[in-house]
Amino acid sequence: MSDHDLALLAHLLRRAGFGATRDELEAYAEQGYATVVDDLLHPERFPDVEEDVVCRYYSLGTLMEDSPTVWQGRWMYRMINTKRPLQEKMALFWHGVFATGWHKSEHTPSMALQIDLFRRNGLSDIKTILLDLSRDPAMLDWLDNSENHKDAPNENYGRELLELFSMGVGNYTEADIKMAARAFTGWTYAQPIPLYPYGFYPAHFVYRPEDHDDSVKTFLGKTGRFNGEDIVEAIVKKPATAKFIARHLYNFFVADEPQVPSWNHMPPQDPEAIDTLCKAYFDSGGSLRAMLRVLFNADFFKAARFTKVKSPAELVAGTMKLVGTYRFPEPGMLTLVAASTAMGQSLLNPPTVEGWHTGKEWIDGGTLNERVNFAVNEFADVNRPGVQAIVTRLAALDTPLT
C-alpha cells in the first residue's frame, strides 16, 4: 500500500467519521477506497455500539433525569467507539442543521430520541427526514408547533422549515410561511402522565384533526387543501432545496463555507461541486446516501485537505480515538463533555435555531487555547495505549526520532 492510499483513507475517515488509527487504516487499505466508501454508506452491515454496559455507570434512573450531561457523554462514547462512523457523523450533521436545544424544552429524553432519529434516518431521503422532523416532539416544542392552532397559527416552525431547514432565504415568500404554518396546525405532541416521581419519559407525536386548518391554501405556486405532508412534498421538489442541502453537505464534509444566513447573497466557493451534488439529489429522489456516494468519490473531496476547522465534538472524539482510551465506559466520560463545551460546543444544546457557527468561528483566543491544551494533555501521556502504539511505530523506523 502506498502512503498516498493511506493518506486518502485517513482523509475519508476524518471527514466521514472521527478518524482512524494506523492499524485501522492499513486494514481499510486492504479493502480499497471504493469498498470503504460503500461500507460507510451502509452502516447496517456492522454491529451497533453495545450500550448496555453504559448503564453500569449511568443507570436507567440517571438516564431518565432531565439533564443533558449524561446523554452527551453517552453520545461521545458512541462517536469514539462506533463501527458505523458515517451513521454517527450524520447524526452530528443533522443536529447542526436542525438545531434543537435542551435549554428550552428541558426534556432530555425527547432530545435523545431526536438524535436517534437522525442516526436511524440520516442517510435516507430528504422527504423522509423532513417528515420525521415535523413529527418529532423535541422539534415541535423547540419551534412552538405545539402552539400552532387552527384559530391561532404560530409561524415559527413554518418559517424555519423554509429558511433554515430546506430552501434558504430568498426562495419563498412571507405568504408561503403563513400557508406552511396553517398546513401544520394540529401537529403536536403528548407526554406520558405522570412525569414524576420516576423521571421523565419520551413524548410522542399526536395529530389532532379538530385543530387542523383544512382550508384551501396556496403554497409555492400550488393551490389545494394542503397539510404538512403536502408542504414537505412541495419543498423537496424545488431546486433551491437541492442546492441548500448540497451546500450543507459541502460545508460539513468538504470545506468551510460562509455562515448559512449569508448564503442567499454569497455564492458557494465551488459551484461545480454544488451542481454535481444537486444532480445526484434529483437523480436519486433526494437520497442522502446517493449524494454522499458522489461526494466521497469526487476529486473535489479527495483534494480538500486542510480546508476545515473541526468542530469541538469531532476534535475530542477524534483525539480519544487516536490515544486509545474510553474504549470501554469509564466514569471520566463526562470530562470529555466538559472539554467540548469549553471549546464552544455543548451537544444537545446549540445556542440558537441557526445551530453553531462553523469554520473559523469555532476559533477565538479562548477556544483555541482549550483545543491545544486538550490535545497536548492527551498525547503527552505515554501510558495511553494509542500513544504507546504511535511511539512504538516511530521507534521501529530507520529515521532517528531526535
C-alpha positions in Angstrom: 0.0 0.0 0.0 1.3 3.5 -0.8 1.5 6.5 1.5 -0.9 8.2 -0.9 -3.5 5.5 -0.4 -3.2 5.7 3.4 -3.4 9.5 3.4 -6.5 9.4 1.2 -8.2 6.9 3.5 -7.2 8.9 6.6 -8.8 12.0 5.0 -12.0 10.0 4.3 -12.2 8.6 7.8 -11.7 12.0 9.3 -14.5 13.5 7.3 -16.9 10.6 7.2 -16.2 9.6 10.7 -14.0 10.5 13.6 -10.6 9.4 12.3 -8.8 6.0 12.5 -5.7 4.5 14.0 -2.8 3.5 11.7 -3.7 -0.2 12.2 -7.3 0.5 11.2 -6.1 2.5 8.1 -3.9 -0.4 7.0 -6.9 -2.8 7.3 -9.1 -0.4 5.3 -6.3 -0.1 2.6 -6.6 -3.8 2.0 -10.2 -3.3 1.0 -9.7 -0.4 -1.3 -11.2 3.1 -1.3 -14.4 2.3 -3.2 -15.2 -0.6 -0.9 -14.6 1.5 2.2 -16.9 4.2 0.9 -19.6 1.7 0.2 -19.3 0.2 3.7 -19.6 3.7 5.2 -22.8 4.3 3.3 -24.3 1.0 4.6 -23.8 1.1 8.4 -26.4 -1.7 8.8 -23.6 -4.1 7.7 -21.8 -3.6 11.0 -22.8 -4.1 14.7 -24.1 -1.1 16.6 -22.4 0.1 19.8 -23.3 -2.1 22.7 -24.7 0.4 25.1 -26.0 -1.9 27.8 -22.7 -1.7 29.6 -23.1 2.1 29.8 -25.8 1.5 32.4 -23.1 0.2 34.8 -22.1 3.8 35.2 -25.2 5.6 34.1 -28.3 3.7 35.5 -31.6 3.9 33.8 -32.9 6.2 36.5 -30.0 8.6 35.9 -30.6 8.5 32.1 -34.2 9.5 32.7 -33.3 12.5 34.7 -33.8 15.8 32.9 -30.2 16.7 32.4 -28.4 16.5 29.1 -24.9 15.8 30.6 -25.2 12.0 30.8 -26.7 11.8 27.3 -23.9 14.0 26.0 -21.4 11.6 27.5 -23.2 8.6 26.0 -23.1 10.2 22.6 -19.4 11.0 22.9 -18.8 7.3 23.8 -20.6 6.3 20.6 -18.5 8.7 18.5 -15.3 7.2 19.8 -16.3 3.5 19.6 -18.8 3.2 16.7 -18.2 0.7 13.9 -20.7 2.8 11.9 -18.8 6.1 11.8 -20.8 7.8 9.0 -24.1 7.0 10.7 -22.8 8.8 13.8 -21.4 11.6 11.8 -24.7 12.1 10.0 -26.4 12.4 13.4 -24.0 15.2 14.2 -24.6 16.8 10.8 -28.3 16.9 11.2 -28.0 18.0 14.8 -26.3 21.1 13.4 -28.7 21.7 10.6 -31.9 21.0 12.5 -30.6 22.6 15.7 -32.8 21.9 18.7 -31.7 22.9 22.2 -32.3 21.4 25.6 -32.3 24.9 27.2 -35.8 25.5 26.0 -37.5 22.1 26.3 -35.7 20.9 29.3 -36.8 17.4 28.3 -33.7 15.3 27.7 -35.3 12.0 26.7 -37.0 13.7 23.7 -33.7 15.3 22.7 -32.0 11.9 22.8 -34.8 10.4 20.7 -34.3 13.1 18.1 -30.6 12.2 17.8 -31.7 8.5 17.5 -34.0 9.7 14.6 -31.0 11.4 12.9 -29.0 8.3 13.4 -31.7 6.0 12.0 -32.7 8.0 9.0 -29.8 10.3 8.4 -28.8 8.6 5.2 -32.3 8.2 3.8 -34.0 10.8 1.6 -34.8 14.4 2.4 -38.6 13.9 2.2 -38.4 11.2 4.9 -36.1 13.2 7.1 -38.3 16.4 6.9 -41.5 14.5 7.6 -39.9 12.7 10.6 -38.6 16.1 11.8 -42.0 17.6 11.5 -43.4 14.9 13.8 -40.5 15.0 16.3 -41.6 16.1 19.8 -38.4 17.9 20.5 -38.7 20.0 17.4 -42.4 20.5 17.9 -41.6 22.0 21.3 -38.5 23.9 20.2 -40.2 25.8 17.4 -43.6 26.0 19.0 -45.7 23.9 16.6 -47.4 22.5 19.7 -48.8 26.1 20.0 -49.8 26.2 16.3 -53.6 26.1 16.3 -56.4 26.3 13.7 -57.7 29.5 15.1 -54.3 30.9 16.2 -51.5 29.9 13.8 -47.9 30.0 15.1 -45.4 30.6 12.2 -42.2 29.6 14.0 -41.8 26.1 12.6 -43.2 27.0 9.1 -40.6 29.8 8.9 -37.6 27.9 10.0 -38.6 24.9 7.9 -38.2 27.1 4.8 -35.4 29.4 6.0 -33.0 27.1 7.8 -34.1 23.5 7.1 -34.7 23.3 3.4 -34.8 26.2 0.9 -33.0 29.1 2.4 -33.8 32.8 2.4 -34.9 34.3 -0.9 -36.6 31.2 -2.3 -40.1 31.7 -0.7 -42.4 34.5 0.3 -44.0 35.6 3.6 -47.3 34.2 2.3 -45.7 30.8 1.9 -44.6 30.9 5.5 -48.2 31.6 6.6 -49.6 28.8 4.4 -47.0 26.4 5.8 -47.9 27.3 9.3 -51.6 26.7 8.6 -50.8 23.3 7.0 -49.0 22.1 10.1 -51.8 23.1 12.5 -52.8 20.1 14.6 -49.3 18.6 14.6 -48.4 18.4 18.2 -47.1 16.0 20.9 -48.2 14.5 24.2 -46.3 13.4 27.3 -47.0 10.4 29.4 -48.6 11.1 32.8 -47.2 11.3 35.4 -43.8 12.8 34.7 -42.9 12.3 38.3 -41.7 10.8 40.6 -39.8 8.3 38.5 -38.3 10.7 36.0 -39.0 12.0 32.5 -40.4 9.8 29.7 -40.3 10.4 26.0 -43.1 12.4 24.5 -44.8 11.2 21.3 -46.3 12.8 18.2 -50.1 13.4 18.1 -52.2 14.7 15.2 -55.3 16.5 16.3 -57.7 16.7 13.2 -60.1 19.0 15.0 -57.2 21.6 15.4 -56.1 21.3 11.8 -56.8 24.1 9.2 -58.2 22.2 6.3 -59.0 25.3 4.2 -57.6 25.9 0.7 -54.0 27.2 0.7 -51.6 28.5 -1.9 -48.0 27.4 -1.3 -45.0 27.8 -3.7 -47.4 28.5 -6.5 -49.7 25.5 -6.0 -53.2 25.6 -4.5 -55.1 22.9 -2.6 -56.2 21.7 0.8 -52.7 21.2 1.9 -51.5 19.5 5.1 -47.9 19.2 6.5 -47.1 16.2 4.2 -48.1 18.2 1.1 -45.9 21.1 2.2 -42.9 18.8 2.5 -43.7 17.2 -0.8 -43.6 20.6 -2.5 -40.4 21.7 -0.8 -38.3 18.6 -1.7 -39.1 19.1 -5.4 -37.6 22.6 -5.6 -34.1 23.2 -7.0 -33.5 25.6 -4.1 -33.8 22.7 -1.6 -31.4 20.6 -3.6 -28.9 23.4 -3.6 -29.4 24.1 0.1 -28.8 20.5 1.2 -25.9 20.2 -1.2 -24.2 23.2 0.2 -24.7 22.0 3.8 -23.0 18.7 2.8 -20.2 20.5 1.1 -19.7 22.7 4.2 -19.7 19.8 6.6 -17.7 17.2 4.6 -15.5 19.1 2.2 -14.6 22.7 3.0 -15.8 25.5 5.3 -18.4 27.8 3.7 -19.7 31.2 4.9 -22.3 31.0 7.6 -25.8 29.9 6.5 -27.5 33.3 6.8 -25.2 34.7 4.1 -25.9 32.0 1.5 -28.6 34.0 -0.3 -26.0 36.7 -1.3 -22.7 34.8 -1.2 -22.2 32.2 -3.9 -20.6 28.8 -3.0 -16.8 28.6 -3.3 -17.2 25.6 -5.7 -20.3 26.0 -7.8 -19.5 23.0 -10.0 -19.3 20.7 -6.9 -22.7 22.0 -5.8 -24.2 21.4 -9.2 -22.8 17.8 -9.1 -24.4 17.2 -5.8 -27.7 18.7 -7.0 -27.8 16.3 -9.9 -27.3 13.4 -7.6 -30.2 14.8 -5.5 -32.6 14.8 -8.4 -31.4 11.6 -9.9 -32.0 9.7 -6.6 -35.1 11.4 -5.3 -33.3 13.3 -2.7 -31.3 10.4 -1.3 -28.5 11.5 1.1 -26.8 8.2 0.6 -26.6 8.8 -3.2 -25.4 12.4 -2.7 -22.6 11.3 -0.3 -21.5 8.5 -2.6 -20.9 11.1 -5.3 -19.3 13.4 -2.9 -16.8 10.9 -1.3 -15.7 9.7 -4.8 -15.4 13.2 -6.3 -12.0 14.8 -7.0 -13.1 17.9 -5.2 -13.5 15.9 -2.0 -10.3 13.9 -2.3 -8.3 17.2 -2.9 -9.9 19.0 0.0 -7.2 18.5 2.7 -6.8 21.1 5.5 -9.9 23.0 4.4 -12.0 22.7 7.5 -11.8 23.6 11.2 -13.0 20.6 13.2 -16.0 21.1 15.5 -15.2 20.5 19.2 -17.0 17.2 19.2 -15.0 16.0 16.2 -11.8 17.1 17.8 -12.5 15.5 21.2 -13.8 12.2 19.8 -11.0 12.0 17.2 -8.3 12.7 19.8 -9.7 10.0 22.1 -9.9 7.5 19.3 -6.2 8.0 18.5 -5.0 7.9 22.1 -7.0 4.7 22.6 -8.9 5.4 25.8 -12.6 5.2 26.6 -12.9 2.1 24.5 -15.0 0.9 27.5 -17.3 3.1 29.5 -15.5 4.9 32.3 -16.6 7.4 34.9 -14.5 10.1 33.3 -16.5 10.3 30.2 -18.2 13.5 31.3 -14.8 15.3 31.4 -14.9 14.9 27.6 -18.3 16.6 27.5 -16.9 19.4 29.6 -13.9 19.7 27.2 -16.2 20.0 24.1 -18.3 22.6 25.9 -15.3 24.6 26.9 -14.3 24.7 23.2 -17.7 26.0 22.2 -20.0 23.1 21.5 -22.4 21.7 24.1 -24.0 18.7 22.4 -27.8 18.6 22.6 -27.8 22.3 23.4 -27.0 24.5 20.3 -27.2 28.2 21.1 -30.0 29.1 18.6 -32.1 27.6 15.8 -29.2 28.5 13.5 -27.1 26.0 15.3 -23.4 26.6 15.8 -21.4 28.9 13.5 -18.7 26.8 12.0 -15.4 27.2 10.3 -13.1 29.9 11.6 -15.9 31.0 14.0 -15.1 27.9 16.1 -11.8 29.6 16.9 -11.0 32.5 19.2 -8.3 33.2 21.8 -10.1 31.2 24.5 -11.3 28.2 22.5 -8.0 27.8 20.6 -6.2 27.6 24.0 -8.7 24.9 25.1 -8.1 22.9 21.9 -4.4 23.0 22.2 -4.3 22.2 25.9 -6.7 19.3 25.5 -4.7 17.7 22.6 -1.4 18.2 24.3 -2.6 16.7 27.6 -3.9 13.6 25.9 -0.9 12.9 23.7 1.6 13.7 26.4 0.5 10.7 28.4 2.7 7.8 27.0 0.7 5.3 29.2 -2.2 5.7 26.8 -2.4 2.6 24.5 -2.7 4.7 21.4 0.2 6.9 22.3 2.3 3.8 23.0 1.4 2.4 19.6 2.5 5.6 17.9 5.8 5.7 19.8 6.5 2.0 19.1 5.8 2.5 15.4 8.1 5.6 15.2 10.8 3.8 17.1 10.8 1.0 14.6 11.6 3.4 11.7 15.1 3.8 10.4 15.0 7.5 10.9 16.1 8.6 14.4 13.4 10.3 16.5 15.7 13.1 17.6 
